């Protein structure tokens, strides 16, 4: 994932690369090749770096899901986690993705259609 970068410091070329990464991620989510919740977390970071209006009606689901997933074991090495916590975290991650699935997919369609103009 791209670290915290102030959008005004991103070069035009880098901006195009990040936008391309966001579109690619959105396509993978739409194709079912990317976990919905982990994808939202990554997309939220990409959109932040682009300086996109992440609180817009079309994109706010990425912020919402990322925030709700704060306590989940996303991206952590499973062998370092208590088995019961890991199991609970996976279940909650799946439930969260299922609950917001339609909104996430609509937001991804918006990104693929070129709706991120930052």
C-alpha positions as CSV (number, residue, x, y, z in Angstrom):
1,X,0.0,0.0,0.0
2,X,1.1,3.5,-0.6
3,X,2.1,5.4,2.5
4,X,0.8,8.7,3.7
5,X,1.7,11.2,1.0
6,X,0.3,14.7,0.7
7,X,-1.6,14.8,-2.6
8,X,0.0,18.1,-3.6
9,X,3.4,16.5,-3.6
10,X,2.5,13.8,-6.1
11,X,3.9,14.4,-9.5
12,X,1.7,14.2,-12.6
13,X,3.3,10.9,-13.7
14,X,3.0,9.4,-10.2
15,X,-0.6,10.6,-10.0
16,X,-1.4,8.7,-13.2
17,X,0.3,5.6,-11.8
18,X,-1.7,5.8,-8.6
19,X,-5.0,6.4,-10.5
20,X,-4.1,3.3,-12.6
21,X,-3.5,1.3,-9.5
22,X,-6.9,2.4,-8.2
23,X,-8.6,1.3,-11.4
24,X,-6.8,-2.0,-11.4
25,X,-7.8,-2.7,-7.8
26,X,-11.4,-1.8,-8.6
27,X,-11.4,-4.2,-11.5
28,X,-10.0,-7.0,-9.3
29,X,-12.6,-6.4,-6.7
30,X,-15.4,-6.4,-9.3
31,X,-14.0,-9.7,-10.7
32,X,-13.9,-11.3,-7.2
33,X,-10.2,-11.6,-7.3
34,X,-9.6,-9.3,-4.2
35,X,-11.1,-9.5,-0.8
36,X,-13.7,-6.8,-0.4
37,X,-12.6,-5.4,3.0
38,X,-8.8,-5.6,2.3
39,X,-9.5,-4.0,-1.1
40,X,-11.4,-1.1,0.6
41,X,-8.5,-0.5,2.9
42,X,-6.1,-0.3,0.0
43,X,-8.4,1.8,-2.1
44,X,-8.9,4.2,0.7
45,X,-5.2,4.8,0.9
46,X,-4.9,5.2,-2.9
47,X,-7.7,7.7,-3.0
48,X,-6.3,9.6,-0.1
49,X,-2.9,9.9,-1.9
50,X,-4.8,11.1,-5.0
51,X,-6.5,13.8,-3.0
52,X,-9.9,12.4,-4.1
53,X,-13.1,13.4,-2.2
54,X,-13.3,10.2,-0.2
55,X,-16.4,11.4,1.6
56,X,-18.4,11.8,-1.6
57,X,-21.5,9.7,-2.0
58,X,-19.8,7.5,-4.5
59,X,-16.5,6.8,-2.6
60,X,-17.4,7.0,1.1
61,X,-17.9,3.3,1.4
62,X,-14.2,2.8,1.1
63,X,-13.6,5.0,4.2
64,X,-16.5,3.4,6.0
65,X,-15.4,-0.2,5.5
66,X,-11.7,0.7,6.2
67,X,-12.7,2.3,9.5
68,X,-15.0,-0.5,10.6
69,X,-12.2,-3.0,9.8
70,X,-9.8,-1.3,12.2
71,X,-9.9,-4.1,14.8
72,X,-9.5,-6.9,12.2
73,X,-6.4,-8.9,11.4
74,X,-6.1,-7.7,7.8
75,X,-2.6,-8.1,6.5
76,X,-1.1,-9.5,9.7
77,X,0.9,-12.8,9.7
78,X,-1.6,-15.5,10.9
79,X,1.1,-17.4,12.7
80,X,1.5,-14.4,15.1
81,X,-2.1,-14.3,16.1
82,X,-4.2,-16.1,18.7
83,X,-6.2,-18.8,16.7
84,X,-9.5,-17.7,18.2
85,X,-8.9,-14.0,17.4
86,X,-7.8,-15.0,13.8
87,X,-11.0,-17.0,13.3
88,X,-13.2,-14.3,14.7
89,X,-11.4,-11.7,12.6
90,X,-11.9,-13.7,9.4
91,X,-15.6,-14.2,10.2
92,X,-16.1,-10.5,10.9
93,X,-14.2,-9.5,7.8
94,X,-16.4,-11.8,5.7
95,X,-19.6,-10.4,7.3
96,X,-18.5,-6.8,6.8
97,X,-17.7,-7.5,3.1
98,X,-21.1,-9.2,2.6
99,X,-23.0,-6.4,4.3
100,X,-21.4,-3.6,2.2
101,X,-20.9,-5.7,-1.0
102,X,-23.4,-3.9,-3.2
103,X,-22.1,-0.4,-2.2
104,X,-18.5,-1.5,-2.6
105,X,-19.2,-2.9,-6.1
106,X,-21.0,0.4,-7.1
107,X,-18.0,2.4,-5.9
108,X,-15.6,0.2,-7.8
109,X,-17.7,0.7,-11.0
110,X,-17.5,4.5,-10.4
111,X,-13.7,4.3,-10.1
112,X,-13.4,2.1,-13.2
113,X,-15.6,4.5,-15.1
114,X,-13.2,7.3,-14.4
115,X,-15.1,8.9,-11.6
116,X,-12.0,9.8,-9.5
117,X,-11.0,13.2,-10.7
118,X,-8.5,14.4,-8.2
